Amino acid sequence: MANYKEEKYENGSENYAEPHNGDVAEGLVADNADNLQRRLGNRQIQLIAIGGSIGTALFVSIGGGLARGGPGSLFIAYTIYSCFLGLINNCMAEMAVLQPVSGGFVRMAGYWVDDAFGFMAGWNFFLYEALLIPFEITALNLVLSFWRDDIPVAAVCAACIVLYAALNILAVKAYGEAEFWLSGGKVILIFMLFLFTFVTMVGGNPQGDAYGFRYWSNPGAFAEFRTTGALGRFEGFLAALWSASFTVVGPEYIAMVAAEAKRPRVYIKNAFKTVYWRFGIFFILGSLCVGIVVPYSDPVLVGIIAGTEEGGGTAAASPYVIAMRNLGVSVFPHIVNALLVTSIFSAGNTYTYCATRTLYGLALEGRAPRVLRKCTKNGVPIFCFAVVICFPFLSFLQVSSNSAIVLTWLVNLITAGGVIDYIVMGVTYICFYRACKAQGIDRNSFPYTGWFQPWSAYIGTAWMTIVVFCYGYSAFKPWSVDSFFSYYTMVLLAPLTFTFWKVFKKTRFVRPREADLVWERPIVDAYESSFLTPPVGFWTEMLQIVGIGRKHKDRRTSTSSF
């Protein structure tokens, strides 16, 4: 059996390598520097990454960007934002493959920038993920109204909370398997919508109308928003850009599962590399399709966005479902809406997982109460989960308010938190890069080396900073206190939490020569080198599910020493 020891670091955090009995391949031997267990396979990681990045926003909330900016602005905005987020993904990939630690970029920010910076990043990401859970439940109620308007809102909220609890309180392998199938439904759904767009635009619809790009010329490609003329069209583009900043996500979810991934040097690296394809296929192509199938002036779409009685109470929450009804398609909307329900539920499940692991990472570093480090024998941070499961109860706000209004409020509150996460990743990478230079470390020796560095980090961080400060500009003219705080609460909270921890703990910025670039790398290297079998490809695992090919089982050496 392995020799295990408890290590205490200078910052007061403790990392454990708990001994277990049984098959190493199932994560029952210490393969991490804490109580989490590496049980997520290649296919599960890839689908979890998709599950986190494809949520309600791509199918429902994207209609807001279309209604305000028009199809041309929407497509350009999603393309531009995806490219800049690709620069941040490039930074995160190099760090996460080298150090696949629990807490992801949150703990990296504390190790390589400043402990106070890590404190700010952790609580920002935790609140961002936790608030996304009631957002998804609210959207679920809106989509369910497609079938009936009298479905009890409170019952749906309660059912979601119970199901999220059941799936997340089990071992991570059970969560990964559930999310694999739920995320698979999302992929099927989006390709069905792409196919629907192509077939109907060339005339394959009950009306025989080959409408093509008609809506790009009538009512037009660029909508006016808030004002008229060129300025109004520019503000419409900005509205589409803010929609993209909420919808286009990805690298943070891969970073968060890295600590529970089998063979992270291979599987996590592959997951990060496929992010660029996801941006192009799901977000850029998705924004193009939405602008093709429905005009930005559609009265039902406009009514839903405005939250009026006419549109807010309608069943057709998704722009795609609106388009199907306009074309007289009868059965397909029911299939799409059913898949929408599973997709939205899947996203909420992922956010519950990520919020729990973020809080656990904060506890490991002493930035949250020590009691939150407690894990079950299956590797679930049980007390962290108990805190997270309180947030979905915010979805009961819908009981006394319109779902569309609550949805808009949550989107405004959450968006800034997501963009701040990307700023944190960029700043952390800049400090990481400087530390490598100062310590004479050749980055080409790393398992994965990001391209175009450090300019990728500088450009990506600068872009995200501009977005986070400008996206709530509409609150200033005319001045609205309510709008200001809904847009900028997370922006105001970030410097407050940073200053509080810096003063309370008297932290200092990490000097490049003092940055700990070794950290948990020896543990991960030892874990990776213990495998006797080669890594399994994604498609190989997929074929094994349907019984094609020989069942693979990871084999590792029976002992290891850290």
JOTA-V330038 format. One record per residue. RES is the residue in one letter. OMEGA is omega in radians with two decimals (* if undefined). D_LAST is the distance of its C-alpha to the last C-alpha in Angstrom with 2 decimals. Layout:
BEGIN
res:RES omega:OMEGA d_last:D_LAST
res:RES omega:OMEGA d_last:D_LAST
END
This chain:
BEGIN
res:M omega:-3.07 d_last:11.92
res:A omega:2.98 d_last:8.14
res:N omega:-3.07 d_last:7.10
res:Y omega:3.12 d_last:6.89
res:K omega:3.09 d_last:7.93
res:E omega:-3.13 d_last:10.33
res:E omega:3.06 d_last:10.50
res:K omega:-3.10 d_last:14.11
res:Y omega:-3.07 d_last:15.36
res:E omega:-3.10 d_last:18.77
res:N omega:3.06 d_last:20.52
res:G omega:-3.12 d_last:19.96
res:S omega:3.14 d_last:17.79
res:E omega:3.09 d_last:15.04
res:N omega:-3.06 d_last:12.10
res:Y omega:2.96 d_last:11.01
res:A omega:-3.03 d_last:8.69
res:E omega:3.07 d_last:11.55
res:P omega:3.10 d_last:11.82
res:H omega:3.08 d_last:14.72
res:N omega:3.04 d_last:16.93
res:G omega:-3.05 d_last:18.51
res:D omega:-3.13 d_last:18.42
res:V omega:-3.06 d_last:15.33
res:A omega:-3.14 d_last:17.80
res:E omega:3.08 d_last:19.08
res:G omega:-3.05 d_last:15.94
res:L omega:3.04 d_last:15.67
res:V omega:-3.10 d_last:12.02
res:A omega:3.12 d_last:9.45
res:D omega:-3.11 d_last:9.54
res:N omega:-3.12 d_last:10.08
res:A omega:3.08 d_last:9.54
res:D omega:-3.03 d_last:12.66
res:N omega:3.09 d_last:14.92
res:L omega:-3.05 d_last:16.24
res:Q omega:-3.11 d_last:15.88
res:R omega:-3.09 d_last:16.23
res:R omega:-3.08 d_last:19.56
res:L omega:3.13 d_last:21.94
res:G omega:-3.07 d_last:23.22
res:N omega:-3.09 d_last:24.99
res:R omega:3.14 d_last:28.45
res:Q omega:3.13 d_last:27.47
res:I omega:-3.13 d_last:25.86
res:Q omega:-3.11 d_last:28.96
res:L omega:3.05 d_last:31.34
res:I omega:3.09 d_last:29.61
res:A omega:3.09 d_last:29.90
res:I omega:-3.13 d_last:33.56
res:G omega:3.12 d_last:34.01
res:G omega:-3.06 d_last:33.03
res:S omega:3.13 d_last:35.10
res:I omega:-3.13 d_last:38.18
res:G omega:-3.12 d_last:39.70
res:T omega:-3.03 d_last:43.05
res:A omega:-3.07 d_last:43.69
res:L omega:-3.07 d_last:44.11
res:F omega:-3.04 d_last:46.55
res:V omega:-3.02 d_last:48.35
res:S omega:3.13 d_last:47.79
res:I omega:3.09 d_last:48.34
res:G omega:3.09 d_last:51.99
res:G omega:3.10 d_last:52.17
res:G omega:3.12 d_last:51.38
res:L omega:-3.09 d_last:53.96
res:A omega:-3.07 d_last:56.67
res:R omega:-3.05 d_last:56.30
res:G omega:-3.06 d_last:55.66
res:G omega:-3.05 d_last:57.08
res:P omega:-3.13 d_last:55.58
res:G omega:3.12 d_last:55.62
res:S omega:-3.11 d_last:53.87
res:L omega:-3.11 d_last:51.31
res:F omega:-3.14 d_last:50.42
res:I omega:-3.10 d_last:50.27
res:A omega:-3.12 d_last:48.24
res:Y omega:3.11 d_last:45.59
res:T omega:-3.13 d_last:45.38
res:I omega:-3.08 d_last:45.02
res:Y omega:3.12 d_last:42.45
res:S omega:3.14 d_last:40.33
res:C omega:-3.13 d_last:40.35
res:F omega:3.09 d_last:39.21
res:L omega:3.04 d_last:36.46
res:G omega:3.09 d_last:35.34
res:L omega:3.11 d_last:34.74
res:I omega:3.09 d_last:32.40
res:N omega:3.11 d_last:30.60
res:N omega:3.11 d_last:30.11
res:C omega:-3.06 d_last:28.31
res:M omega:-3.11 d_last:26.13
res:A omega:-3.11 d_last:25.10
res:E omega:-3.10 d_last:23.59
res:M omega:-3.05 d_last:21.57
res:A omega:3.10 d_last:20.43
res:V omega:3.11 d_last:19.38
res:L omega:-3.09 d_last:17.30
res:Q omega:3.13 d_last:15.82
res:P omega:-3.01 d_last:16.33
res:V omega:3.04 d_last:15.71
res:S omega:-3.09 d_last:17.60
res:G omega:3.06 d_last:20.89
res:G omega:-3.06 d_last:21.26
res:F omega:-3.14 d_last:23.65
res:V omega:3.14 d_last:24.32
res:R omega:3.07 d_last:21.06
res:M omega:3.13 d_last:21.27
res:A omega:3.12 d_last:24.75
res:G omega:-3.11 d_last:23.60
res:Y omega:-2.96 d_last:20.87
res:W omega:3.12 d_last:23.07
res:V omega:-3.09 d_last:26.62
res:D omega:3.12 d_last:27.20
res:D omega:3.10 d_last:25.93
res:A omega:3.10 d_last:29.50
res:F omega:3.08 d_last:29.43
res:G omega:3.09 d_last:26.38
res:F omega:3.11 d_last:28.27
res:M omega:-3.11 d_last:31.32
res:A omega:-3.10 d_last:29.57
res:G omega:-3.12 d_last:27.81
res:W omega:3.06 d_last:30.99
res:N omega:-3.12 d_last:33.07
res:F omega:3.12 d_last:30.97
res:F omega:3.14 d_last:30.81
res:L omega:3.11 d_last:34.61
res:Y omega:-3.13 d_last:35.17
res:E omega:-3.09 d_last:33.33
res:A omega:3.14 d_last:34.74
res:L omega:3.07 d_last:38.29
res:L omega:-3.12 d_last:38.04
res:I omega:3.09 d_last:37.93
res:P omega:3.07 d_last:41.50
res:F omega:-3.12 d_last:42.59
res:E omega:3.13 d_last:41.76
res:I omega:3.09 d_last:43.46
res:T omega:3.12 d_last:46.50
res:A omega:3.13 d_last:46.67
res:L omega:3.10 d_last:46.40
res:N omega:3.13 d_last:49.51
res:L omega:-3.13 d_last:51.33
res:V omega:3.13 d_last:50.61
res:L omega:3.14 d_last:51.54
res:S omega:3.06 d_last:54.95
res:F omega:-3.10 d_last:55.73
res:W omega:-3.12 d_last:56.79
res:R omega:3.12 d_last:58.11
res:D omega:-3.05 d_last:58.77
res:D omega:3.07 d_last:58.83
res:I omega:-3.10 d_last:55.25
res:P omega:-3.12 d_last:54.13
res:V omega:-3.10 d_last:51.72
res:A omega:-3.14 d_last:50.24
res:A omega:3.11 d_last:49.61
res:V omega:3.13 d_last:47.65
res:C omega:-3.12 d_last:45.53
res:A omega:3.14 d_last:44.84
res:A omega:3.12 d_last:44.02
res:C omega:-3.13 d_last:41.47
res:I omega:3.14 d_last:39.74
res:V omega:-3.12 d_last:39.55
res:L omega:3.09 d_last:38.24
res:Y omega:3.12 d_last:35.57
res:A omega:-3.10 d_last:34.48
res:A omega:-3.08 d_last:34.43
res:L omega:-3.05 d_last:32.39
res:N omega:-3.14 d_last:29.77
res:I omega:3.06 d_last:29.30
res:L omega:3.12 d_last:28.16
res:A omega:-3.09 d_last:24.70
res:V omega:3.13 d_last:23.73
res:K omega:3.10 d_last:24.53
res:A omega:3.08 d_last:28.06
res:Y omega:-3.11 d_last:28.42
res:G omega:3.14 d_last:27.33
res:E omega:3.11 d_last:29.83
res:A omega:-3.11 d_last:32.60
res:E omega:3.09 d_last:32.10
res:F omega:-3.10 d_last:32.09
res:W omega:3.12 d_last:35.58
res:L omega:3.13 d_last:36.89
res:S omega:3.06 d_last:35.83
res:G omega:3.07 d_last:37.37
res:G omega:3.11 d_last:40.61
res:K omega:-3.14 d_last:40.41
res:V omega:3.09 d_last:40.21
res:I omega:-3.11 d_last:43.17
res:L omega:-3.05 d_last:45.07
res:I omega:3.09 d_last:44.78
res:F omega:3.01 d_last:45.87
res:M omega:3.14 d_last:48.73
res:L omega:3.05 d_last:49.81
res:F omega:3.14 d_last:49.68
res:L omega:3.09 d_last:51.83
res:F omega:-3.13 d_last:54.17
res:T omega:-3.08 d_last:54.61
res:F omega:-3.07 d_last:55.51
res:V omega:-3.08 d_last:57.80
res:T omega:-3.10 d_last:59.74
res:M omega:3.10 d_last:60.18
res:V omega:3.03 d_last:61.94
res:G omega:-3.13 d_last:64.23
res:G omega:3.13 d_last:62.43
res:N omega:-3.08 d_last:63.25
res:P omega:-3.13 d_last:66.05
res:Q omega:-3.11 d_last:68.13
res:G omega:-3.06 d_last:67.86
res:D omega:3.08 d_last:67.12
res:A omega:-2.99 d_last:65.34
res:Y omega:3.08 d_last:64.36
res:G omega:3.13 d_last:61.84
res:F omega:-3.06 d_last:61.02
res:R omega:-3.05 d_last:64.08
res:Y omega:3.06 d_last:62.32
res:W omega:3.09 d_last:61.22
res:S omega:3.11 d_last:64.92
res:N omega:0.26 d_last:66.25
res:P omega:3.09 d_last:65.31
res:G omega:-3.10 d_last:63.31
res:A omega:-3.05 d_last:59.93
res:F omega:-3.12 d_last:59.56
res:A omega:3.05 d_last:60.37
res:E omega:-3.11 d_last:61.63
res:F omega:3.12 d_last:59.71
res:R omega:3.10 d_last:60.97
res:T omega:-3.11 d_last:63.56
res:T omega:3.09 d_last:65.68
res:G omega:-3.09 d_last:66.03
res:A omega:3.13 d_last:63.43
res:L omega:3.11 d_last:61.68
res:G omega:3.11 d_last:61.48
res:R omega:3.09 d_last:59.94
res:F omega:3.10 d_last:57.38
res:E omega:3.03 d_last:56.50
res:G omega:3.07 d_last:56.21
res:F omega:3.12 d_last:53.68
res:L omega:3.10 d_last:51.73
res:A omega:3.09 d_last:51.77
res:A omega:3.12 d_last:50.39
res:L omega:3.10 d_last:47.69
res:W omega:3.05 d_last:46.67
res:S omega:3.12 d_last:46.60
res:A omega:-3.11 d_last:44.22
res:S omega:3.07 d_last:41.93
res:F omega:-3.01 d_last:41.57
res:T omega:-3.02 d_last:41.42
res:V omega:-3.13 d_last:39.26
res:V omega:3.09 d_last:35.57
res:G omega:-2.98 d_last:32.38
res:P omega:-3.09 d_last:29.33
res:E omega:-3.09 d_last:28.32
res:Y omega:3.08 d_last:27.85
res:I omega:3.13 d_last:25.54
res:A omega:-3.08 d_last:23.37
res:M omega:-3.14 d_last:23.28
res:V omega:-3.04 d_last:22.16
res:A omega:-3.09 d_last:19.38
res:A omega:-3.12 d_last:16.69
res:E omega:-3.12 d_last:18.04
res:A omega:2.95 d_last:18.78
res:K omega:3.03 d_last:17.68
res:R omega:-3.05 d_last:16.95
res:P omega:-3.14 d_last:17.61
res:R omega:-3.12 d_last:17.92
res:V omega:-3.00 d_last:20.96
res:Y omega:3.13 d_last:22.37
res:I omega:3.09 d_last:22.17
res:K omega:3.12 d_last:23.58
res:N omega:-3.14 d_last:26.39
res:A omega:3.11 d_last:27.15
res:F omega:-3.11 d_last:27.63
res:K omega:3.13 d_last:29.80
res:T omega:3.12 d_last:32.05
res:V omega:-3.10 d_last:32.75
res:Y omega:3.09 d_last:35.54
res:W omega:3.12 d_last:37.23
res:R omega:3.10 d_last:37.07
res:F omega:-3.08 d_last:38.70
res:G omega:-3.06 d_last:41.45
res:I omega:-3.01 d_last:42.14
res:F omega:-3.01 d_last:41.68
res:F omega:-3.10 d_last:42.66
res:I omega:3.11 d_last:45.01
res:L omega:3.10 d_last:46.75
res:G omega:3.11 d_last:46.73
res:S omega:3.09 d_last:48.55
res:L omega:-3.10 d_last:51.07
res:C omega:-3.14 d_last:51.81
res:V omega:-3.14 d_last:52.38
res:G omega:3.12 d_last:54.90
res:I omega:-2.94 d_last:56.72
res:V omega:-3.09 d_last:57.29
res:V omega:3.11 d_last:58.58
res:P omega:-3.12 d_last:60.58
res:Y omega:-3.13 d_last:59.25
res:S omega:-3.13 d_last:62.55
res:D omega:-3.05 d_last:62.29
res:P omega:3.12 d_last:63.72
res:V omega:3.12 d_last:61.22
res:L omega:-3.13 d_last:58.24
res:V omega:3.13 d_last:59.80
res:G omega:3.11 d_last:60.57
res:I omega:-3.12 d_last:57.01
res:I omega:-3.12 d_last:55.65
res:A omega:-3.12 d_last:58.35
res:G omega:-3.14 d_last:57.70
res:T omega:3.13 d_last:61.44
res:E omega:-3.11 d_last:63.05
res:E omega:-3.07 d_last:64.02
res:G omega:-3.06 d_last:60.59
res:G omega:-3.12 d_last:58.19
res:G omega:-3.09 d_last:59.36
res:T omega:-3.11 d_last:59.38
res:A omega:-3.04 d_last:57.21
res:A omega:-3.10 d_last:56.33
res:A omega:-3.10 d_last:53.37
res:S omega:3.06 d_last:51.93
res:P omega:3.13 d_last:53.90
res:Y omega:3.12 d_last:53.51
res:V omega:3.06 d_last:55.12
res:I omega:-3.13 d_last:57.89
res:A omega:3.14 d_last:58.52
res:M omega:3.11 d_last:58.73
res:R omega:3.13 d_last:61.28
res:N omega:-3.10 d_last:63.27
res:L omega:3.12 d_last:63.48
res:G omega:3.08 d_last:64.46
res:V omega:-2.95 d_last:61.43
res:S omega:-3.01 d_last:61.52
res:V omega:-3.04 d_last:58.60
res:F omega:3.13 d_last:55.81
res:P omega:3.13 d_last:55.38
res:H omega:3.11 d_last:54.50
res:I omega:-3.14 d_last:51.79
res:V omega:-3.11 d_last:50.36
res:N omega:3.08 d_last:50.48
res:A omega:3.08 d_last:48.72
res:L omega:3.06 d_last:45.85
res:L omega:3.14 d_last:45.94
res:V omega:3.13 d_last:45.38
res:T omega:3.14 d_last:42.24
res:S omega:-3.14 d_last:40.98
res:I omega:3.10 d_last:41.53
res:F omega:3.13 d_last:39.91
res:S omega:-3.13 d_last:36.86
res:A omega:3.11 d_last:36.53
res:G omega:3.10 d_last:36.70
res:N omega:3.11 d_last:34.01
res:T omega:-3.13 d_last:31.66
res:Y omega:3.07 d_last:32.52
res:T omega:3.11 d_last:31.82
res:Y omega:-3.07 d_last:28.28
res:C omega:3.13 d_last:27.65
res:A omega:3.12 d_last:29.22
res:T omega:-3.12 d_last:27.10
res:R omega:3.10 d_last:23.79
res:T omega:3.12 d_last:25.16
res:L omega:3.09 d_last:26.05
res:Y omega:3.09 d_last:22.64
res:G omega:3.09 d_last:21.10
res:L omega:3.13 d_last:23.75
res:A omega:3.12 d_last:22.90
res:L omega:-3.09 d_last:19.19
res:E omega:3.13 d_last:20.51
res:G omega:-3.14 d_last:23.22
res:R omega:3.04 d_last:25.97
res:A omega:-3.10 d_last:27.02
res:P omega:-3.06 d_last:27.45
res:R omega:-3.09 d_last:24.41
res:V omega:-3.11 d_last:25.81
res:L omega:3.10 d_last:25.18
res:R omega:-3.07 d_last:21.42
res:K omega:3.10 d_last:22.40
res:C omega:3.03 d_last:21.41
res:T omega:3.13 d_last:22.97
res:K omega:3.10 d_last:21.27
res:N omega:3.09 d_last:21.81
res:G omega:3.12 d_last:19.81
res:V omega:3.08 d_last:23.03
res:P omega:-2.89 d_last:23.35
res:I omega:-3.12 d_last:26.56
res:F omega:3.04 d_last:28.05
res:C omega:3.12 d_last:27.45
res:F omega:-3.14 d_last:29.28
res:A omega:3.10 d_last:32.07
res:V omega:-3.08 d_last:32.69
res:V omega:-3.05 d_last:32.73
res:I omega:3.06 d_last:35.14
res:C omega:-3.05 d_last:37.71
res:F omega:3.13 d_last:38.29
res:P omega:3.13 d_last:39.91
res:F omega:3.04 d_last:42.73
res:L omega:3.13 d_last:43.97
res:S omega:3.11 d_last:45.25
res:F omega:3.03 d_last:48.01
res:L omega:3.14 d_last:49.66
res:Q omega:-3.05 d_last:51.23
res:V omega:-3.10 d_last:53.35
res:S omega:-3.12 d_last:55.63
res:S omega:3.12 d_last:55.24
res:N omega:-3.12 d_last:55.44
res:S omega:-3.11 d_last:52.20
res:A omega:3.13 d_last:52.78
res:I omega:3.11 d_last:53.17
res:V omega:3.13 d_last:49.96
res:L omega:3.13 d_last:48.19
res:T omega:3.14 d_last:49.52
res:W omega:-3.14 d_last:48.54
res:L omega:3.12 d_last:44.92
res:V omega:-3.14 d_last:44.72
res:N omega:-3.10 d_last:46.01
res:L omega:-3.01 d_last:43.60
res:I omega:-2.97 d_last:40.50
res:T omega:-3.12 d_last:41.13
res:A omega:3.14 d_last:40.48
res:G omega:3.12 d_last:37.09
res:G omega:3.14 d_last:36.01
res:V omega:3.09 d_last:37.30
res:I omega:3.09 d_last:35.61
res:D omega:-3.13 d_last:32.25
res:Y omega:3.05 d_last:33.00
res:I omega:3.11 d_last:34.08
res:V omega:3.13 d_last:30.76
res:M omega:-3.13 d_last:28.93
res:G omega:3.13 d_last:31.28
res:V omega:3.13 d_last:31.04
res:T omega:3.14 d_last:27.23
res:Y omega:3.12 d_last:27.25
res:I omega:3.11 d_last:29.85
res:C omega:3.09 d_last:27.73
res:F omega:-3.14 d_last:24.66
res:Y omega:3.13 d_last:26.97
res:R omega:3.12 d_last:28.39
res:A omega:3.10 d_last:25.02
res:C omega:3.12 d_last:24.23
res:K omega:-3.08 d_last:27.67
res:A omega:-3.10 d_last:27.43
res:Q omega:3.08 d_last:24.16
res:G omega:-3.12 d_last:25.46
res:I omega:3.10 d_last:22.90
res:D omega:-3.11 d_last:24.40
res:R omega:3.11 d_last:24.08
res:N omega:3.10 d_last:25.07
res:S omega:-3.13 d_last:21.63
res:F omega:3.11 d_last:20.23
res:P omega:3.08 d_last:19.96
res:Y omega:-3.13 d_last:23.15
res:T omega:3.12 d_last:25.69
res:G omega:-3.12 d_last:28.40
res:W omega:3.04 d_last:32.00
res:F omega:3.13 d_last:34.69
res:Q omega:0.11 d_last:32.46
res:P omega:-3.04 d_last:32.93
res:W omega:3.07 d_last:36.36
res:S omega:-3.14 d_last:35.05
res:A omega:-3.12 d_last:33.35
res:Y omega:-3.09 d_last:36.44
res:I omega:-3.14 d_last:38.92
res:G omega:-3.13 d_last:37.02
res:T omega:3.13 d_last:36.43
res:A omega:-3.14 d_last:40.07
res:W omega:-3.12 d_last:41.36
res:M omega:3.10 d_last:39.42
res:T omega:3.09 d_last:40.61
res:I omega:-3.12 d_last:44.19
res:V omega:-3.03 d_last:43.86
res:V omega:3.14 d_last:42.49
res:F omega:-3.04 d_last:45.30
res:C omega:-2.95 d_last:48.11
res:Y omega:3.11 d_last:47.59
res:G omega:-3.07 d_last:49.40
res:Y omega:-3.09 d_last:52.36
res:S omega:3.13 d_last:54.78
res:A omega:-3.06 d_last:54.41
res:F omega:-3.11 d_last:56.27
res:K omega:-0.05 d_last:59.47
res:P omega:-3.09 d_last:60.89
res:W omega:3.12 d_last:58.78
res:S omega:-3.14 d_last:57.07
res:V omega:-3.13 d_last:54.96
res:D omega:-3.13 d_last:53.62
res:S omega:-3.12 d_last:52.60
res:F omega:-3.09 d_last:51.08
res:F omega:3.09 d_last:48.71
res:S omega:3.13 d_last:47.85
res:Y omega:-2.91 d_last:46.87
res:Y omega:3.11 d_last:45.36
res:T omega:-3.13 d_last:43.81
res:M omega:3.12 d_last:40.26
res:V omega:3.12 d_last:41.19
res:L omega:-3.09 d_last:42.47
res:L omega:-3.09 d_last:39.54
res:A omega:3.12 d_last:36.97
res:P omega:3.13 d_last:38.32
res:L omega:3.13 d_last:39.03
res:T omega:3.10 d_last:35.45
res:F omega:-3.11 d_last:34.18
res:T omega:-3.14 d_last:36.77
res:F omega:-3.08 d_last:36.20
res:W omega:-3.13 d_last:32.47
res:K omega:3.12 d_last:33.09
res:V omega:-3.07 d_last:35.81
res:F omega:-3.09 d_last:34.17
res:K omega:-3.11 d_last:30.82
res:K omega:-3.12 d_last:32.32
res:T omega:3.05 d_last:29.72
res:R omega:3.12 d_last:30.09
res:F omega:-3.11 d_last:29.43
res:V omega:3.09 d_last:26.30
res:R omega:-3.10 d_last:27.49
res:P omega:-3.10 d_last:26.45
res:R omega:-3.09 d_last:25.11
res:E omega:-3.10 d_last:22.97
res:A omega:-3.13 d_last:21.42
res:D omega:3.14 d_last:17.63
res:L omega:3.10 d_last:17.21
res:V omega:3.01 d_last:13.52
res:W omega:-3.10 d_last:12.61
res:E omega:-3.09 d_last:10.22
res:R omega:3.13 d_last:10.82
res:P omega:3.14 d_last:7.63
res:I omega:-3.13 d_last:6.18
res:V omega:3.12 d_last:9.67
res:D omega:3.13 d_last:9.99
res:A omega:3.11 d_last:7.40
res:Y omega:-3.13 d_last:9.23
res:E omega:-3.08 d_last:12.47
res:S omega:-3.12 d_last:12.22
res:S omega:-3.12 d_last:11.79
res:F omega:3.11 d_last:15.36
res:L omega:-3.12 d_last:18.19
res:T omega:3.13 d_last:20.97
res:P omega:3.12 d_last:22.23
res:P omega:-3.10 d_last:22.32
res:V omega:3.09 d_last:25.43
res:G omega:-3.11 d_last:28.15
res:F omega:-3.09 d_last:29.73
res:W omega:3.06 d_last:33.10
res:T omega:3.10 d_last:31.72
res:E omega:3.14 d_last:30.22
res:M omega:3.13 d_last:33.54
res:L omega:-3.14 d_last:35.53
res:Q omega:3.14 d_last:33.48
res:I omega:-3.11 d_last:34.51
res:V omega:3.03 d_last:38.13
res:G omega:3.11 d_last:37.55
res:I omega:-3.13 d_last:37.84
res:G omega:-3.11 d_last:35.40
res:R omega:-3.12 d_last:33.02
res:K omega:-3.11 d_last:30.52
res:H omega:3.04 d_last:27.05
res:K omega:3.13 d_last:23.96
res:D omega:3.09 d_last:20.46
res:R omega:-3.13 d_last:18.91
res:R omega:3.05 d_last:15.29
res:T omega:-3.03 d_last:13.69
res:S omega:-3.14 d_last:13.58
res:T omega:3.04 d_last:10.23
res:S omega:-3.13 d_last:6.72
res:S omega:-3.11 d_last:3.78
res:F omega:* d_last:0.00
END
